[in-house]
Amino acid sequence: MNKLNNSKHVFLLYSIILILMAISMRSTNNMVVTTVPLFSKYILHFSYILTALVTAVIYLGTVIATSFLNPLMNARLRKKVFVFSNFLLTLFLILYYLSNSISVFIISFLIGLAYGIILPNIVTSASLYPDQTGRERLLSIYSVGLSFSLVFGPTLESYLLKIISYRTIFLFFAPIGIIGFISSFFMEFPENKRETHGKSIRHNSGLWTSILTITTYNVPFAALTVFLAIFAETRFQVSRYMAYLPFVFFFTVSFFVRIYLSIRPIKNIRYAIIIAPAITVIALILFPFLPNYDTFILVMMLLGIPHGSIFPLSTIEISRGSSIYERNAINSYFYSYNMSLFMIIPLIFAAIIPYIGFEKTFAILIIPVIISVAVIIKKFWKDDKIFGVNKSML
């Protein structure tokens, strides 16, 4: 990135690299975290708790990588480990096909480590673009790439599940991992000799606002990732294909929201911080009252709106609230927190289901959403550096 300038040519080239990286990483990542629960439940015949546990192991590996490995690496080492992790990702997808009730835990932990290296480093590389407007637009374009992959991946998987099993699906996604491996060679990680690590950035307002913002969505999304298809199959008695299909509608809405944000970046993000969580709360409240499968699809489409907006908002908050020397460490801690949510929430969700059922368990997830927004308003609302208008867009 140190060689990049503001030219449209360079911006376009780096945008293409980011999109290819996003498609490979996120489509395979989503396939793993949504299919491993189904594979565990219906092929390995795990209980709800074991199903949540094997998924939690993925995120445990990611938390370890993002918290303890990635923040301590310099740029040169980070690039080498980043490329190697993309190679291992493809290998682990093949190994899932060969896994059993014991080895699935080992493979899940190792693939989690790989994702823990890949995820924060992509957004760190994107966030080092020289000027603020270009940087925020590049982050939005990256988010569009993520959303496209989340439409492409579930659509492909939904089609394939008509003809193959939850076990075989891993083999069909391995070639997509190769795209990420090739693209990883072109990602740049400039050396910042003043790069900040550890405790010195833990009071950074950009870090804390991004954590609170992402909490408003990733708490319910963590539960949906693991249990959405199982819920659909159980509640509405639909096929594997129909149970997985809501992900396609959900991510399609998210995709178009992120396209809009990449074309027209948000000038003042205060309004979005209120509107997106409000939509999440409304959708979750509707879960106990779903009369049929079609209504369920509509609610999932509604949830696609905050999914499409909250992640870009969080990355913009980090970008505005941190220097380039702090950004790698902050992105690492940000992703570590996210993965912790995805590790813990499904376990809590699985423990509650036997007592109050799927629908009411989804509904009570509004509590952390409301608390997070309240803390943002109380602690950070007047911080114009983060929540103010980006004057370069005026």
Secondary structure in CASP SS format (residue, H / E / C, confidence):
PFRMAT SS
TARGET T0000
AUTHOR 0000-0000-0000
METHOD secondary structure of the structure
MODEL  1
M C 1.00
N C 1.00
K C 1.00
L C 1.00
N C 1.00
N C 1.00
S C 1.00
K H 1.00
H H 1.00
V H 1.00
F H 1.00
L H 1.00
L H 1.00
Y H 1.00
S H 1.00
I H 1.00
I H 1.00
L H 1.00
I H 1.00
L H 1.00
M H 1.00
A H 1.00
I H 1.00
S H 1.00
M H 1.00
R H 1.00
S H 1.00
T H 1.00
N H 1.00
N H 1.00
M H 1.00
V H 1.00
V H 1.00
T H 1.00
T H 1.00
V H 1.00
P H 1.00
L H 1.00
F H 1.00
S H 1.00
K H 1.00
Y H 1.00
I C 1.00
L C 1.00
H C 1.00
F C 1.00
S C 1.00
Y H 1.00
I H 1.00
L H 1.00
T H 1.00
A H 1.00
L H 1.00
V H 1.00
T H 1.00
A H 1.00
V H 1.00
I H 1.00
Y H 1.00
L H 1.00
G H 1.00
T H 1.00
V H 1.00
I H 1.00
A H 1.00
T H 1.00
S H 1.00
F H 1.00
L H 1.00
N H 1.00
P H 1.00
L H 1.00
M C 1.00
N C 1.00
A H 1.00
R H 1.00
L H 1.00
R H 1.00
K H 1.00
K H 1.00
V H 1.00
F H 1.00
V H 1.00
F H 1.00
S H 1.00
N H 1.00
F H 1.00
L H 1.00
L H 1.00
T H 1.00
L H 1.00
F H 1.00
L H 1.00
I H 1.00
L H 1.00
Y H 1.00
Y H 1.00
L C 1.00
S C 1.00
N C 1.00
S C 1.00
I C 1.00
S H 1.00
V H 1.00
F H 1.00
I H 1.00
I H 1.00
S H 1.00
F H 1.00
L H 1.00
I H 1.00
G H 1.00
L H 1.00
A H 1.00
Y H 1.00
G H 1.00
I H 1.00
I H 1.00
L H 1.00
P H 1.00
N H 1.00
I H 1.00
V H 1.00
T H 1.00
S H 1.00
A H 1.00
S C 1.00
L C 1.00
Y C 1.00
P C 1.00
D C 1.00
Q H 1.00
T H 1.00
G H 1.00
R H 1.00
E H 1.00
R H 1.00
L H 1.00
L H 1.00
S H 1.00
I H 1.00
Y H 1.00
S H 1.00
V H 1.00
G H 1.00
L H 1.00
S H 1.00
F H 1.00
S H 1.00
L H 1.00
V H 1.00
F H 1.00
G H 1.00
P H 1.00
T H 1.00
L H 1.00
E H 1.00
S H 1.00
Y H 1.00
L H 1.00
L C 1.00
K C 1.00
I C 1.00
I C 1.00
S C 1.00
Y C 1.00
R C 1.00
T C 1.00
I H 1.00
F H 1.00
L H 1.00
F H 1.00
F H 1.00
A H 1.00
P H 1.00
I H 1.00
G H 1.00
I H 1.00
I H 1.00
G H 1.00
F H 1.00
I H 1.00
S H 1.00
S H 1.00
F C 1.00
F C 1.00
M C 1.00
E C 1.00
F C 1.00
P C 1.00
E C 1.00
N C 1.00
K C 1.00
R C 1.00
E C 1.00
T C 1.00
H C 1.00
G H 1.00
K H 1.00
S H 1.00
I H 1.00
R C 1.00
H C 1.00
N C 1.00
S H 1.00
G H 1.00
L H 1.00
W H 1.00
T H 1.00
S H 1.00
I H 1.00
L H 1.00
T H 1.00
I H 1.00
T H 1.00
T H 1.00
Y H 1.00
N H 1.00
V H 1.00
P H 1.00
F H 1.00
A H 1.00
A H 1.00
L H 1.00
T H 1.00
V H 1.00
F H 1.00
L H 1.00
A H 1.00
I H 1.00
F H 1.00
A H 1.00
E H 1.00
T H 1.00
R H 1.00
F H 1.00
Q C 1.00
V C 1.00
S C 1.00
R H 1.00
Y H 1.00
M H 1.00
A H 1.00
Y H 1.00
L C 1.00
P H 1.00
F H 1.00
V H 1.00
F H 1.00
F H 1.00
F H 1.00
T H 1.00
V H 1.00
S H 1.00
F H 1.00
F H 1.00
V H 1.00
R H 1.00
I H 1.00
Y H 1.00
L H 1.00
S H 1.00
I H 1.00
R C 1.00
P C 1.00
I C 1.00
K C 1.00
N C 1.00
I C 1.00
R H 1.00
Y H 1.00
A H 1.00
I H 1.00
I H 1.00
I H 1.00
A H 1.00
P H 1.00
A H 1.00
I H 1.00
T H 1.00
V H 1.00
I H 1.00
A H 1.00
L H 1.00
I H 1.00
L H 1.00
F H 1.00
P H 1.00
F H 1.00
L C 1.00
P C 1.00
N C 1.00
Y H 1.00
D H 1.00
T H 1.00
F H 1.00
I H 1.00
L H 1.00
V H 1.00
M H 1.00
M H 1.00
L H 1.00
L H 1.00
G H 1.00
I H 1.00
P H 1.00
H H 1.00
G H 1.00
S H 1.00
I H 1.00
F H 1.00
P H 1.00
L H 1.00
S H 1.00
T H 1.00
I H 1.00
E H 1.00
I H 1.00
S H 1.00
R H 1.00
G H 1.00
S C 1.00
S C 1.00
I C 1.00
Y C 1.00
E C 1.00
R H 1.00
N H 1.00
A H 1.00
I H 1.00
N H 1.00
S H 1.00
Y H 1.00
F H 1.00
Y H 1.00
S H 1.00
Y H 1.00
N H 1.00
M H 1.00
S H 1.00
L H 1.00
F H 1.00
M H 1.00
I H 1.00
I H 1.00
P H 1.00
L H 1.00
I H 1.00
F H 1.00
A H 1.00
A H 1.00
I H 1.00
I H 1.00
P H 1.00
Y H 1.00
I H 1.00
G H 1.00
F H 1.00
E H 1.00
K H 1.00
T H 1.00
F H 1.00
A H 1.00
I C 1.00
L C 1.00
I H 1.00
I H 1.00
P H 1.00
V H 1.00
I H 1.00
I H 1.00
S H 1.00
V H 1.00
A H 1.00
V H 1.00
I H 1.00
I H 1.00
K H 1.00
K H 1.00
F H 1.00
W C 1.00
K C 1.00
D C 1.00
D H 1.00
K H 1.00
I H 1.00
F H 1.00
G C 1.00
V C 1.00
N C 1.00
K H 1.00
S H 1.00
M H 1.00
L C 1.00
END
